[in-house]
Amino acid sequence: MTEEHKRQMGDWVWLPDDNEVFVPAKVLSMQGQNASLEREDGHVLNIRINEALTPLKWSSLQRVVPDMVLLDDLHIPLILHNLRKRFESGKIYTNTRRVV
């Protein structure tokens, strides 16, 4: 197993962030209302959880899609992440088909 696979294993959540709104973070430990989380950039935070963190599937981060209905989950954090990645790659236009 590679180091990248080891890093991806475990529980991941969307961590609220002042600049990016939400960032992916790996749960290192949780004890009551206290959690130790590692952001995608490797920065470790020890936080007190005031509200539930939205779970995240690591595989969802690997797919950048042109149509939002193709996302694994239609959660605001994943939509924003997809838009950010599309913007960073110069693909600023997207669409959302009818959901119903």
C-alpha positions as CSV (number, residue, x, y, z in Angstrom):
1,M,0.0,0.0,0.0
2,T,1.4,3.4,-1.0
3,E,1.7,6.4,1.3
4,E,-1.0,8.1,-0.7
5,H,-3.4,5.2,-0.2
6,K,-2.7,5.3,3.6
7,R,-3.4,9.0,3.7
8,Q,-6.7,8.5,1.9
9,M,-7.9,5.8,4.3
10,G,-10.0,6.7,7.3
11,D,-12.9,9.1,7.9
12,W,-13.0,12.4,6.0
13,V,-15.3,15.4,6.7
14,W,-15.9,18.9,5.3
15,L,-14.3,21.4,7.7
16,P,-15.8,24.9,7.7
17,D,-13.1,27.4,6.7
18,D,-13.1,31.2,6.8
19,N,-11.4,31.6,3.4
20,E,-12.6,28.6,1.4
21,V,-16.0,28.1,3.1
22,F,-15.3,24.3,3.4
23,V,-12.1,22.2,3.0
24,P,-11.6,18.5,3.1
25,A,-10.1,17.2,6.4
26,K,-9.2,13.7,7.7
27,V,-10.4,12.8,11.1
28,L,-7.4,11.8,13.2
29,S,-9.2,11.4,16.5
30,M,-12.5,12.4,18.2
31,Q,-13.2,12.5,21.9
32,G,-16.5,14.0,22.9
33,Q,-16.7,17.5,21.4
34,N,-13.0,17.7,20.6
35,A,-11.5,16.5,17.3
36,S,-8.1,16.4,15.7
37,L,-8.4,16.9,12.0
38,E,-5.8,17.0,9.2
39,R,-6.6,19.3,6.3
40,E,-5.9,18.2,2.8
41,D,-2.8,20.5,2.8
42,G,-1.4,18.5,5.8
43,H,-2.1,21.2,8.4
44,V,-3.4,19.5,11.7
45,L,-6.1,21.3,13.7
46,N,-7.5,20.6,17.1
47,I,-11.0,21.9,17.3
48,R,-14.1,21.9,19.4
49,I,-17.0,20.7,17.4
50,N,-20.1,22.9,17.9
51,E,-22.2,21.3,15.1
52,A,-22.1,18.1,13.1
53,L,-19.4,17.9,10.4
54,T,-20.6,16.8,6.9
55,P,-19.0,13.4,6.0
56,L,-17.1,13.1,2.8
57,K,-16.0,10.3,0.5
58,W,-12.4,10.7,-0.6
59,S,-13.3,9.5,-4.1
60,S,-15.7,12.4,-4.5
61,L,-12.7,14.8,-4.5
62,Q,-11.0,13.0,-7.3
63,R,-13.7,13.6,-9.9
64,V,-14.3,17.1,-11.3
65,V,-17.5,17.0,-13.4
66,P,-18.9,19.4,-16.0
67,D,-22.5,18.8,-14.8
68,M,-23.3,19.2,-11.2
69,V,-25.9,16.4,-11.2
70,L,-23.0,14.0,-11.9
71,L,-21.6,14.6,-8.4
72,D,-21.6,11.8,-5.9
73,D,-23.5,13.9,-3.4
74,L,-25.3,17.2,-4.0
75,H,-24.0,18.8,-0.8
76,I,-23.0,22.5,-0.8
77,P,-19.3,21.7,0.2
78,L,-18.9,19.3,-2.8
79,I,-20.5,21.7,-5.2
80,L,-18.2,24.5,-4.1
81,H,-15.2,22.2,-4.3
82,N,-16.1,21.1,-7.8
83,L,-16.6,24.8,-8.9
84,R,-13.2,25.8,-7.3
85,K,-11.4,22.9,-9.1
86,R,-13.0,23.8,-12.4
87,F,-12.1,27.5,-11.9
88,E,-8.5,26.5,-11.1
89,S,-8.2,24.5,-14.3
90,G,-9.8,27.3,-16.4
91,K,-13.1,25.5,-17.0
92,I,-15.3,28.2,-15.5
93,Y,-18.6,27.2,-17.1
94,T,-20.8,24.4,-15.8
95,N,-24.4,23.4,-16.0
96,T,-27.0,21.7,-13.8
97,R,-29.7,19.6,-15.6
98,R,-33.1,19.1,-14.2
99,V,-32.9,17.2,-11.0
100,V,-36.5,16.1,-11.0
